[in-house]
Amino acid sequence: MTTNYILIPIEISDFWKELKSIVEQAVLRQIAQKPPVHVPVEGFPTLLKVKEVCQLLGVSKPTIYEWMREGKIPSLKIGARRLFDAADIEAVIQKNKTQGNNKD
């Protein structure tokens, strides 16, 4: 295997600055692609989409829909969308934490 060298007319310090800039831009793009964080408005519930609940609970969409049918997770239907009150999801999490501790 032969090594090929590429000569670029740039100072090493400028190279590292450019590389740092490229990495920072890539990181900022990744951050921008994350789902938005819901900021609660006083008096209104924070509503989550199915995908967001999946991410919070670490389960798939079919599991969420199964839990809805079984009555394990309350949800709201607004138009064609299925939404979840963040407080209800937190209550489900806390209930299951308590039940998990009682099994020991």
Number of C-alpha atoms within 10 A of each C-alpha: 3 4 5 6 6 6 6 8 7 8 9 10 9 10 13 11 11 12 12 12 12 12 11 12 12 12 11 11 11 10 11 10 8 8 9 9 8 10 9 11 8 7 6 8 14 16 20 20 14 18 14 17 20 16 11 13 11 10 12 13 15 10 12 18 16 12 13 13 11 10 10 13 17 15 19 12 9 8 6 6 9 14 19 20 19 17 12 16 19 12 13 15 14 12 11 12 11 11 11 10 8 8 6 5
